[in-house]
Amino acid sequence: MIYLGADHKGYKLKEVIKNYLSGFGYKFEDLGNKIFDKEDDYVDFAEVVAKKVVKNANNRGVLFCGSGTGMMIAANKIAGARAIVGFSEKIVKLSRQHNDSNILSIPSDFLKEKEAVKIIKVWLSEKFSKEKRHIRRIKKIEKIEKQK
């Protein structure tokens, strides 16, 4: 399942992306915001999406805010979340191959609709390489998370 979340800065792009995801045959759930609210806080949506994503290794999350950074920071506070800011096809491809990223944060103020669609499509289709060095590094991250 793909879980979506957006604050006021990412709301419009999230609504557009939902149409693309449906067209590509992806199953998704919109966890909010479900209305445009200029006063909402990105943290609320990042948290709820990240908590859903980490429940199942096959889940993914796509977040939308102005810079993508606030959403990424908040999502990464949830153990098991590996959120990245996706600003190019190359970076999202590497984030999947090397880091097994499970949450993509889209910087809505900096990407055009077509760029965002391409980036999301690449990120959703790319697989984790399962190379030993990358597995070792993810296990180290998990060890840090357990220290909290």
C-alpha angles and dihedrals in degrees: 000000000000115000119203130202134171142171124213093284092054100033098097095048092046090055091051093046091054088067091051093048090052090049091051090051098248121149112227143165123213108221094182175179086230093180133039106263116172090199099053123117124233091217092069094057096040090054097049093046094047092050091053094045096054093054092077130026090223094056121102133188133210118195128189128202137135100276099008088229101098092050091048093050093048094045092051090060087074112086110247095024115123103185125176136181107246111211100147140024091242095054094048091047091053092044090059097041097045107022103027088228112198101185126053118198113201119209097222095186091058106040131069117226094257092049091051091049092052092047093049092046092052092046093050094048099044120095132214110259094223089213112162094242092054093046089050091052094048090050088054090053090050090051090055090049091054091056092066 
